[in-house]
Amino acid sequence: MSRNRTIGLFLLVTLLFGSGFPAVKTGLSFIPPLLFAAARSYLASAVLLVYVGVTTEYWYPRSRRDLTAVFAGGLFLVGGTGIGFVAQQFITAGVAAIIFSLAPIITAVLAWPLLPAERLAGRDYAGVLLGFVGIAVVIRPDPASLLDPELVGKLLFFGALVIVELGAVLIRRSRTSMPIPALTGWMMMLGGTVHIVIAFAVGESIASIQPTPLAVAMVIYLSVFIGVFGLVAYLVLMGEVGPLKANLTTYLTPIVALAIGVVLLGESIQLLTLVGFGIIVAGFVLLESREISAELIKYRSLYR
């Protein structure tokens, strides 16, 4: 992949994922969260499956590994996002994006028992600990106000993130050879079904949807631009440059989300939340310090 294309993909993923949190927050004014998540997932699935059905013969699961990846992705990676939609009713887009920045550290913890080649060692433990200190600063759990809506939202979003990252690890564990767009399409279909089932179980009603032009625009944006182009672009980027560089987008998306939230949604952010974000970033740097050092050595050798 050329340098310009890599940079373009990196910027595209950062902007799309960063704008996703404000888009969800906006759409929640018109659509119940789980039905919103379902609409996003089904539309993204339809676009992807039509595309792969036209362009490739390998558009459906062909092996046990493929099925394992689809079920892991649908039930956890996509299914877990529904909880994130619920959580964003109570927290700002910026806070949601900052909690999301813990994703690489959670992935490392979950990969430890599930992916033998990715064991934690040495300073990795300190990086993980620092990351969780950062998220504790962001969430700031208070036993005296456990039912505070903002705290509930933060905890729900954290729980959703753990479920989503479990799905990502299980997909890697499956070692599927299914093309990324096809895998994503089937994951989205199953995940949308999970959202629908839970939505009706908790009493969400189709009658409560307000199909305004802005609501429709948010569903289309989250489905086509983020659920299709964004997710596929991220997976392609990770496959080309590796998880370390791809995960750097995770630490730029909160900046995009914060900027959009402040300018367009009138949100504010507490200084202590930004401090927590800085601690999470420091934990990631410590966790990936060996890989970062190797990359710096490689780049220094290129420019000598």
Residue frames relative to the residue before (quaternion, step in Angstrom):
aa qw qx qy qz dx dy dz
M 1.0000 0.0000 0.0000 0.0000 0.00 0.00 0.00
S 0.4596 -0.6889 0.4826 0.2851 3.62 -0.89 0.91
R 0.6428 -0.5406 0.3836 0.3840 3.53 -1.25 0.54
N 0.6627 0.5138 -0.3131 0.4459 3.59 0.92 -0.90
R 0.6557 0.4993 -0.3188 0.4681 3.58 0.98 -0.81
T 0.6261 0.5358 -0.3361 0.4560 3.59 1.01 -0.77
I 0.6648 0.4921 -0.2986 0.4761 3.58 0.90 -0.94
G 0.6386 0.5337 -0.3197 0.4529 3.57 1.01 -0.82
L 0.6548 0.4979 -0.3061 0.4792 3.58 0.96 -0.87
F 0.6407 0.5370 -0.3214 0.4448 3.57 0.96 -0.90
L 0.6849 0.4708 -0.2828 0.4789 3.59 0.88 -0.93
L 0.6360 0.5396 -0.3298 0.4422 3.57 0.98 -0.84
V 0.6703 0.4923 -0.2982 0.4685 3.57 0.86 -0.97
T 0.6525 0.5268 -0.3170 0.4431 3.59 0.93 -0.89
L 0.6953 0.4722 -0.2766 0.4659 3.58 0.85 -0.97
L 0.6704 0.4943 -0.3105 0.4581 3.59 0.92 -0.87
F 0.6998 0.4550 -0.2862 0.4705 3.60 0.76 -0.97
G 0.6497 0.5234 -0.3265 0.4442 3.59 1.00 -0.76
S 0.6898 0.4616 -0.2789 0.4830 3.57 1.04 -0.74
G 0.5271 0.6647 -0.4028 0.3435 3.60 1.19 -0.34
F 0.6512 0.5292 -0.3280 0.4340 3.58 0.97 -0.78
P 0.6690 0.4515 -0.3162 0.4986 3.66 0.87 -0.74
A 0.6156 0.5463 -0.3567 0.4420 3.62 1.05 -0.67
V 0.6385 0.5033 -0.3235 0.4841 3.58 0.99 -0.80
K 0.6511 0.5266 -0.3155 0.4463 3.57 0.88 -0.95
T 0.6583 0.5048 -0.3046 0.4680 3.59 0.99 -0.82
G 0.6934 0.4962 -0.2817 0.4399 3.59 0.84 -0.96
L 0.6023 0.5893 -0.3558 0.4042 3.59 1.12 -0.60
S 0.5565 0.5948 -0.3952 0.4247 3.59 1.24 -0.24
F 0.7757 0.3464 -0.1548 0.5044 3.59 1.21 -0.49
I 0.7886 0.2385 -0.0955 0.5587 3.61 1.14 -0.57
P 0.5006 -0.6304 0.4917 0.3318 3.62 -0.94 0.81
P 0.6376 -0.6238 0.2913 0.3457 3.60 -0.92 0.92
L 0.7189 0.4436 -0.2761 0.4585 3.61 0.78 -0.93
L 0.6345 0.4932 -0.3311 0.4945 3.58 1.07 -0.66
F 0.5911 0.5535 -0.3462 0.4737 3.58 1.14 -0.65
A 0.6706 0.4897 -0.2903 0.4755 3.58 0.89 -0.97
A 0.6468 0.5249 -0.3181 0.4527 3.59 1.00 -0.81
A 0.6474 0.5146 -0.3198 0.4624 3.58 0.93 -0.90
R 0.6385 0.5259 -0.3185 0.4630 3.57 0.97 -0.87
S 0.6992 0.4886 -0.2753 0.4435 3.58 0.85 -1.01
Y 0.6784 0.4954 -0.3020 0.4508 3.60 0.89 -0.90
L 0.6656 0.4920 -0.3200 0.4609 3.59 0.90 -0.82
A 0.6396 0.5124 -0.3219 0.4742 3.59 0.99 -0.83
S 0.6397 0.5309 -0.3192 0.4551 3.58 1.00 -0.84
A 0.6568 0.5215 -0.3158 0.4438 3.57 0.90 -0.92
V 0.6603 0.5067 -0.3084 0.4606 3.58 0.91 -0.92
L 0.6955 0.4874 -0.2795 0.4479 3.58 0.85 -0.98
L 0.7031 0.4724 -0.2851 0.4486 3.59 0.83 -0.92
V 0.5988 0.5205 -0.3646 0.4874 3.60 1.11 -0.56
Y 0.6528 0.5265 -0.3117 0.4466 3.56 0.95 -0.88
V 0.7265 0.4204 -0.2678 0.4730 3.60 0.74 -1.00
G 0.6047 0.5663 -0.3602 0.4288 3.59 1.12 -0.57
V 0.6900 0.4613 -0.2611 0.4929 3.55 1.16 -0.67
T 0.7897 0.3923 -0.1702 0.4399 3.57 0.95 -0.89
T 0.8167 0.1512 -0.0777 0.5514 3.63 1.11 -0.36
E 0.4769 -0.6561 0.5024 0.2995 3.56 -1.23 0.50
Y 0.6716 0.4645 -0.2869 0.5008 3.58 1.19 -0.52
W 0.2590 0.8094 -0.4821 0.2130 3.56 0.59 1.18
Y 0.7376 0.3079 -0.2076 0.5639 3.59 1.26 0.02
P 0.6365 -0.5402 0.3723 0.4055 3.62 -1.18 0.45
R 0.1494 -0.8241 0.5445 0.0458 3.57 -0.81 1.02
S 0.7874 0.2393 -0.1136 0.5567 3.58 1.18 -0.33
R 0.6789 -0.4662 0.3699 0.4302 3.52 -1.32 0.15
R 0.6267 0.5329 -0.3390 0.4566 3.57 1.05 -0.72
D 0.6307 0.5263 -0.3298 0.4652 3.58 0.99 -0.79
L 0.6710 0.4958 -0.2989 0.4632 3.58 0.89 -0.93
T 0.6260 0.5370 -0.3330 0.4571 3.57 1.02 -0.80
A 0.6647 0.5033 -0.2989 0.4642 3.57 0.96 -0.90
V 0.6476 0.5190 -0.3163 0.4596 3.60 0.97 -0.86
F 0.6919 0.4685 -0.2892 0.4671 3.58 0.86 -0.92
A 0.6423 0.5097 -0.3305 0.4673 3.60 0.97 -0.78
G 0.6935 0.4750 -0.2767 0.4656 3.56 0.92 -0.90
G 0.6835 0.4973 -0.2915 0.4479 3.57 0.96 -0.86
L 0.7255 0.4464 -0.2498 0.4605 3.56 0.82 -1.01
F 0.8024 0.2957 -0.1342 0.5008 3.58 0.90 -0.89
L 0.7364 0.4332 -0.2694 0.4444 3.61 0.51 -1.15
V 0.7502 0.3191 -0.1978 0.5443 3.61 0.86 -0.95
G 0.6432 0.5480 -0.3279 0.4224 3.59 0.90 -0.90
G 0.6598 0.5340 -0.3066 0.4307 3.57 1.01 -0.80
T 0.5744 0.6020 -0.3883 0.3961 3.58 1.14 -0.49
G 0.5508 0.6137 -0.3960 0.4039 3.58 1.16 -0.49
I 0.6332 0.5120 -0.3248 0.4810 3.57 1.05 -0.77
G 0.6203 0.5433 -0.3342 0.4564 3.55 1.10 -0.70
F 0.6207 0.5227 -0.3369 0.4776 3.59 1.05 -0.74
V 0.6310 0.5231 -0.3291 0.4690 3.60 0.97 -0.84
A 0.6735 0.5219 -0.2940 0.4332 3.56 0.89 -0.99
Q 0.6745 0.5283 -0.3094 0.4126 3.59 0.96 -0.80
Q 0.4628 0.6369 -0.4651 0.4049 3.58 1.26 0.11
F 0.7786 0.3827 -0.1518 0.4736 3.58 1.10 -0.74
I 0.7572 0.3074 -0.1835 0.5463 3.61 1.21 -0.24
T 0.5740 -0.5899 0.4389 0.3604 3.56 -1.23 0.39
A 0.6503 -0.5097 0.3933 0.4034 3.54 -1.30 0.36
G 0.6477 0.5374 -0.3186 0.4360 3.59 1.00 -0.82
V 0.6573 0.4968 -0.3113 0.4735 3.58 0.94 -0.85
A 0.6279 0.5296 -0.3373 0.4600 3.59 0.98 -0.80
A 0.6675 0.5004 -0.3014 0.4618 3.59 0.94 -0.88
I 0.6437 0.5138 -0.3268 0.4636 3.59 1.00 -0.74
I 0.6377 0.4984 -0.3328 0.4839 3.61 0.95 -0.77
F 0.6251 0.5503 -0.3244 0.4486 3.57 1.06 -0.80
S 0.5985 0.5941 -0.3624 0.3969 3.60 1.12 -0.59
L 0.5706 0.5829 -0.3859 0.4309 3.61 1.25 -0.19
A 0.3972 0.7792 -0.4347 0.2148 3.59 1.28 -0.31
P 0.6902 0.4726 -0.3282 0.4388 3.69 0.71 -0.86
I 0.6504 0.5064 -0.3241 0.4641 3.58 1.06 -0.69
I 0.6337 0.5032 -0.3291 0.4867 3.59 1.00 -0.75
T 0.6168 0.5440 -0.3415 0.4549 3.58 1.01 -0.78
A 0.6531 0.5199 -0.3173 0.4499 3.59 0.93 -0.88
V 0.6547 0.5079 -0.3100 0.4662 3.59 1.00 -0.82
L 0.6980 0.4646 -0.2736 0.4713 3.59 0.88 -0.94
A 0.6441 0.5306 -0.3266 0.4438 3.60 1.06 -0.70
W 0.5290 0.6683 -0.4016 0.3349 3.58 1.11 -0.61
P 0.7784 0.3043 -0.2138 0.5058 3.68 0.69 -0.90
L 0.7244 0.4772 -0.2439 0.4338 3.61 1.14 -0.56
L 0.7607 0.2337 -0.1438 0.5882 3.60 1.19 -0.50
P 0.3280 -0.8075 0.4522 0.1893 3.60 0.03 1.29
A 0.6578 0.5244 -0.3216 0.4346 3.61 1.05 -0.62
E 0.7283 0.4104 -0.2260 0.5000 3.61 1.22 -0.24
R 0.1440 0.8157 -0.5396 0.1508 3.55 0.84 1.02
L 0.4394 -0.6530 0.5442 0.2904 3.54 -1.19 0.60
A 0.0582 0.7931 -0.6038 0.0557 3.55 -1.11 0.67
G 0.8635 0.1585 -0.0928 0.4697 3.54 -1.25 0.53
R 0.8591 -0.0493 0.0688 0.5048 3.53 -0.82 -1.10
D 0.4550 0.6829 -0.4556 0.3449 3.62 1.23 -0.19
Y 0.6391 0.5382 -0.3306 0.4388 3.57 0.98 -0.84
A 0.6480 0.5099 -0.3191 0.4671 3.57 1.00 -0.81
G 0.6351 0.5313 -0.3276 0.4550 3.60 1.03 -0.76
V 0.6498 0.5038 -0.3082 0.4785 3.56 0.98 -0.88
L 0.6549 0.5146 -0.3142 0.4556 3.58 0.90 -0.92
L 0.6576 0.5055 -0.3118 0.4635 3.57 0.94 -0.88
G 0.6288 0.5412 -0.3339 0.4474 3.59 1.00 -0.77
F 0.6993 0.4546 -0.2752 0.4782 3.57 0.94 -0.86
V 0.5627 0.5463 -0.3926 0.4803 3.58 1.17 -0.41
G 0.6452 0.5306 -0.3108 0.4534 3.56 1.00 -0.86
I 0.6866 0.4680 -0.2982 0.4698 3.59 0.88 -0.89
A 0.5980 0.5454 -0.3632 0.4615 3.60 1.14 -0.56
V 0.6335 0.5172 -0.3235 0.4759 3.58 1.08 -0.74
V 0.6546 0.5066 -0.3103 0.4675 3.59 1.02 -0.79
I 0.7354 0.4188 -0.2367 0.4773 3.59 0.82 -1.01
R 0.0496 -0.8500 0.5182 0.0812 3.57 1.05 -0.88
P 0.0191 -0.8342 0.5510 -0.0092 3.62 0.55 1.12
D 0.0961 -0.7893 0.6063 0.0106 3.55 -0.90 0.98
P 0.3966 -0.7456 0.4799 0.2375 3.63 -0.41 1.18
A 0.6501 0.5385 -0.3212 0.4293 3.58 1.14 -0.55
S 0.7923 0.1999 -0.1144 0.5650 3.61 1.19 -0.34
L 0.0745 0.8470 -0.5202 0.0804 3.56 0.81 1.02
L 0.7000 0.4472 -0.2692 0.4874 3.60 1.20 -0.46
D 0.3524 0.7237 -0.5098 0.3038 3.58 1.24 0.27
P 0.5170 -0.6871 0.4009 0.3161 3.64 -0.64 1.05
E 0.6550 0.5127 -0.3280 0.4479 3.59 0.93 -0.82
L 0.6522 0.5014 -0.3130 0.4746 3.58 0.97 -0.84
V 0.6276 0.5267 -0.3305 0.4684 3.59 0.99 -0.84
G 0.6558 0.5191 -0.3086 0.4531 3.57 0.96 -0.87
K 0.6535 0.5095 -0.3121 0.4647 3.58 0.94 -0.86
L 0.6783 0.4863 -0.2948 0.4653 3.58 0.90 -0.91
L 0.6327 0.5239 -0.3272 0.4671 3.58 1.03 -0.79
F 0.6710 0.4928 -0.3097 0.4594 3.58 0.91 -0.88
F 0.6196 0.5279 -0.3369 0.4731 3.58 1.05 -0.72
G 0.6555 0.5061 -0.3083 0.4680 3.58 0.95 -0.86
A 0.6303 0.5278 -0.3258 0.4669 3.57 1.04 -0.80
L 0.6421 0.5339 -0.3201 0.4473 3.57 0.99 -0.84
V 0.6329 0.5227 -0.3313 0.4652 3.59 0.97 -0.80
I 0.6616 0.5037 -0.3041 0.4648 3.60 0.93 -0.90
V 0.6525 0.5200 -0.3087 0.4567 3.59 0.94 -0.91
E 0.7035 0.4591 -0.2761 0.4670 3.59 0.86 -0.93
L 0.5631 0.5606 -0.3879 0.4671 3.59 1.17 -0.47
G 0.6390 0.5229 -0.3185 0.4657 3.56 0.99 -0.82
A 0.6515 0.5193 -0.3191 0.4517 3.59 0.95 -0.86
V 0.6635 0.4972 -0.3018 0.4707 3.58 0.98 -0.84
L 0.6602 0.5075 -0.3118 0.4576 3.59 0.97 -0.83
I 0.5980 0.5385 -0.3647 0.4684 3.60 1.09 -0.60
R 0.6631 0.4900 -0.3064 0.4757 3.58 0.91 -0.86
R 0.6369 0.5326 -0.3227 0.4544 3.57 1.04 -0.76
S 0.6302 0.5635 -0.3349 0.4160 3.60 1.07 -0.69
R 0.1994 -0.8114 0.5174 0.1849 3.60 1.20 -0.59
T 0.1791 0.8053 -0.5374 0.1747 3.56 0.94 0.91
S 0.2901 -0.7414 0.5774 0.1810 3.57 -1.18 0.60
M 0.3573 0.7574 -0.4728 0.2741 3.57 1.30 0.21
P 0.5325 -0.6266 0.4490 0.3498 3.65 -0.91 0.79
I 0.6096 -0.6126 0.3676 0.3434 3.56 -0.99 0.89
P 0.6786 0.4800 -0.3352 0.4435 3.67 0.76 -0.82
A 0.6511 0.5073 -0.3224 0.4634 3.60 0.99 -0.80
L 0.6444 0.5170 -0.3166 0.4661 3.57 0.92 -0.91
T 0.6668 0.5029 -0.3023 0.4595 3.58 0.90 -0.92
G 0.6432 0.5392 -0.3246 0.4360 3.59 0.96 -0.83
W 0.6970 0.4543 -0.2758 0.4813 3.58 0.87 -0.92
M 0.5983 0.5478 -0.3532 0.4661 3.59 1.11 -0.68
M 0.6680 0.5103 -0.2986 0.4519 3.56 0.91 -0.93
M 0.6401 0.5245 -0.3332 0.4519 3.59 0.99 -0.77
L 0.6826 0.4654 -0.2875 0.4846 3.58 0.88 -0.93
G 0.6564 0.5173 -0.3164 0.4488 3.59 0.95 -0.85
G 0.6290 0.5309 -0.3315 0.4611 3.58 1.04 -0.75
T 0.6359 0.5227 -0.3214 0.4680 3.57 1.06 -0.77
V 0.6112 0.5352 -0.3369 0.4759 3.57 1.07 -0.77
H 0.6544 0.5151 -0.3124 0.4569 3.59 0.93 -0.88
I 0.6555 0.5189 -0.3121 0.4514 3.59 0.93 -0.90
V 0.6595 0.5168 -0.3126 0.4475 3.57 0.84 -0.97
I 0.6945 0.4578 -0.2835 0.4771 3.59 0.84 -0.94
A 0.6080 0.5706 -0.3523 0.4250 3.59 1.03 -0.79
F 0.7077 0.4360 -0.2684 0.4868 3.58 0.84 -0.93
A 0.6150 0.5577 -0.3486 0.4349 3.58 1.11 -0.64
V 0.7458 0.3755 -0.2217 0.5036 3.60 1.03 -0.72
G 0.6316 -0.6122 0.3072 0.3632 3.59 1.25 0.22
E 0.3678 0.7061 -0.5258 0.2994 3.61 1.12 0.39
S 0.2052 -0.8064 0.5505 0.0672 3.56 -0.99 0.87
I 0.5069 -0.6373 0.4927 0.3069 3.54 -1.03 0.83
A 0.6062 0.5844 -0.3486 0.4117 3.59 1.11 -0.68
S 0.6598 0.5221 -0.3157 0.4387 3.61 1.14 -0.49
I 0.5014 0.6453 -0.4294 0.3843 3.61 1.27 -0.06
Q 0.1806 -0.7531 0.6237 0.1062 3.57 -0.99 0.87
P 0.1858 -0.8432 0.4962 0.0908 3.62 -0.07 1.27
T 0.0887 0.8123 -0.5649 0.1148 3.56 0.65 1.15
P 0.6613 -0.4955 0.3644 0.4293 3.62 -1.19 0.31
L 0.6493 0.5136 -0.3234 0.4584 3.60 1.01 -0.78
A 0.6351 0.5249 -0.3289 0.4615 3.60 1.00 -0.80
V 0.6552 0.5022 -0.3045 0.4752 3.58 0.93 -0.91
A 0.6426 0.5310 -0.3192 0.4507 3.57 0.98 -0.86
M 0.6603 0.5060 -0.3153 0.4568 3.60 0.97 -0.81
V 0.6310 0.5191 -0.3376 0.4673 3.59 1.02 -0.76
I 0.6714 0.4909 -0.2966 0.4694 3.57 0.90 -0.93
Y 0.6562 0.5168 -0.3210 0.4464 3.58 0.91 -0.87
L 0.6948 0.4674 -0.2781 0.4706 3.58 0.86 -0.95
S 0.6716 0.5067 -0.2968 0.4518 3.58 1.06 -0.73
V 0.7935 0.3524 -0.1637 0.4684 3.53 0.58 -1.24
F 0.7690 0.3918 -0.2169 0.4561 3.56 0.71 -1.05
I 0.7628 0.3146 -0.1982 0.5291 3.62 0.98 -0.72
G 0.7128 0.4639 -0.2702 0.4512 3.60 0.79 -0.99
V 0.7346 0.3515 -0.2194 0.5373 3.60 1.12 -0.61
F 0.7850 0.3413 -0.1973 0.4779 3.58 0.30 -1.26
G 0.6786 0.5150 -0.3034 0.4268 3.59 0.88 -0.93
L 0.7090 0.4584 -0.2719 0.4619 3.58 0.75 -1.03
V 0.6645 0.4885 -0.3090 0.4735 3.58 0.92 -0.88
A 0.6395 0.5216 -0.3275 0.4602 3.60 0.98 -0.82
Y 0.6453 0.5163 -0.3213 0.4623 3.59 0.99 -0.80
L 0.6776 0.4834 -0.3002 0.4659 3.59 0.89 -0.89
V 0.6254 0.5133 -0.3332 0.4842 3.58 1.07 -0.70
L 0.6460 0.5211 -0.3155 0.4599 3.58 0.94 -0.90
M 0.6605 0.5034 -0.3082 0.4642 3.58 0.93 -0.88
G 0.6609 0.5093 -0.3074 0.4576 3.57 1.01 -0.78
E 0.7051 0.4693 -0.2618 0.4627 3.58 1.09 -0.70
V 0.8220 0.2341 -0.1038 0.5087 3.59 0.83 -0.93
G 0.5677 -0.6082 0.3832 0.4012 3.60 1.26 -0.08
P 0.6511 -0.5653 0.3488 0.3672 3.57 -1.20 0.53
L 0.5913 0.5912 -0.3844 0.3913 3.62 1.04 -0.66
K 0.7240 0.4198 -0.2502 0.4868 3.58 0.72 -1.08
A 0.6355 0.5285 -0.3408 0.4480 3.60 0.97 -0.78
N 0.6667 0.5187 -0.3068 0.4385 3.59 0.99 -0.79
L 0.5084 0.6363 -0.4349 0.3841 3.59 1.20 -0.24
T 0.5578 0.5965 -0.3936 0.4221 3.60 1.16 -0.47
T 0.5836 0.6047 -0.3593 0.4057 3.56 1.14 -0.68
Y 0.7367 0.4170 -0.2285 0.4808 3.58 1.09 -0.67
L 0.6433 0.4630 -0.3375 0.5078 3.57 1.29 0.12
T 0.5629 0.6182 -0.3904 0.3855 3.60 1.15 -0.54
P 0.6263 0.5244 -0.3807 0.4334 3.68 0.92 -0.61
I 0.6113 0.5494 -0.3594 0.4419 3.60 1.07 -0.67
V 0.6483 0.5010 -0.3058 0.4850 3.58 1.00 -0.87
A 0.6722 0.5027 -0.2965 0.4555 3.59 0.88 -0.98
L 0.6486 0.5153 -0.3186 0.4608 3.59 0.97 -0.84
A 0.6604 0.5159 -0.3104 0.4489 3.59 0.91 -0.92
I 0.6793 0.4723 -0.2937 0.4789 3.60 0.88 -0.93
G 0.6463 0.5400 -0.3184 0.4351 3.57 0.98 -0.86
V 0.6794 0.4811 -0.2827 0.4765 3.56 0.97 -0.88
V 0.7362 0.4497 -0.2441 0.4429 3.59 0.78 -1.05
L 0.8072 0.3105 -0.1407 0.4819 3.60 0.80 -1.03
L 0.7785 0.3380 -0.1818 0.4966 3.60 1.02 -0.69
G 0.4373 -0.7258 0.4401 0.2972 3.58 1.25 -0.08
E 0.3571 0.7437 -0.4917 0.2784 3.58 1.13 0.56
S 0.2150 -0.7382 0.6190 0.1601 3.54 -1.32 0.33
I 0.2228 -0.7681 0.5869 0.1261 3.55 -1.23 0.40
Q 0.4002 -0.7210 0.5136 0.2372 3.59 -0.94 0.87
L 0.5956 -0.5925 0.4138 0.3507 3.56 -1.09 0.74
L 0.6478 0.5294 -0.3283 0.4385 3.60 0.95 -0.83
T 0.6052 0.5455 -0.3521 0.4606 3.60 1.12 -0.61
L 0.6514 0.4979 -0.3103 0.4812 3.58 1.03 -0.78
V 0.6042 0.5401 -0.3498 0.4700 3.58 1.09 -0.66
G 0.6467 0.5185 -0.3121 0.4642 3.57 0.97 -0.86
F 0.6238 0.5348 -0.3283 0.4660 3.56 1.05 -0.80
G 0.6468 0.5199 -0.3144 0.4610 3.58 0.97 -0.84
I 0.6453 0.5110 -0.3197 0.4694 3.59 1.01 -0.77
I 0.6222 0.5326 -0.3364 0.4648 3.61 1.04 -0.79
V 0.6478 0.5114 -0.3138 0.4694 3.59 0.95 -0.91
A 0.6443 0.5162 -0.3205 0.4645 3.59 0.98 -0.83
G 0.6314 0.5292 -0.3272 0.4628 3.58 1.05 -0.74
F 0.6410 0.5151 -0.3209 0.4700 3.57 1.01 -0.82
V 0.6436 0.5207 -0.3228 0.4588 3.60 0.94 -0.89
L 0.6676 0.4891 -0.3007 0.4739 3.59 0.94 -0.85
L 0.6445 0.5299 -0.3171 0.4508 3.58 0.97 -0.86
E 0.7801 0.3050 -0.1479 0.5259 3.56 0.97 -0.88
S 0.2651 0.8227 -0.4811 0.1463 3.59 1.20 0.33
R 0.6431 0.5200 -0.3400 0.4477 3.60 0.96 -0.76
E 0.6783 0.4820 -0.2910 0.4721 3.57 0.92 -0.91
I 0.6351 0.5223 -0.3295 0.4640 3.59 1.04 -0.79
S 0.6447 0.5153 -0.3194 0.4656 3.60 0.97 -0.84
A 0.6489 0.5188 -0.3182 0.4566 3.57 0.97 -0.85
E 0.6517 0.5089 -0.3140 0.4667 3.58 1.01 -0.81
L 0.6527 0.5127 -0.3188 0.4577 3.60 0.97 -0.82
I 0.6307 0.5227 -0.3282 0.4704 3.57 1.03 -0.80
K 0.6482 0.5252 -0.3159 0.4519 3.56 0.97 -0.87
Y 0.6922 0.4715 -0.2871 0.4650 3.58 0.88 -0.88
R 0.6196 0.5347 -0.3512 0.4549 3.58 1.04 -0.69
S 0.6542 0.5157 -0.3095 0.4586 3.58 1.01 -0.82
L 0.6355 0.5472 -0.3316 0.4322 3.59 1.09 -0.66
Y 0.7743 0.3667 -0.1819 0.4827 3.58 1.04 -0.77
R 0.4517 0.6625 -0.4736 0.3643 3.58 1.22 0.37
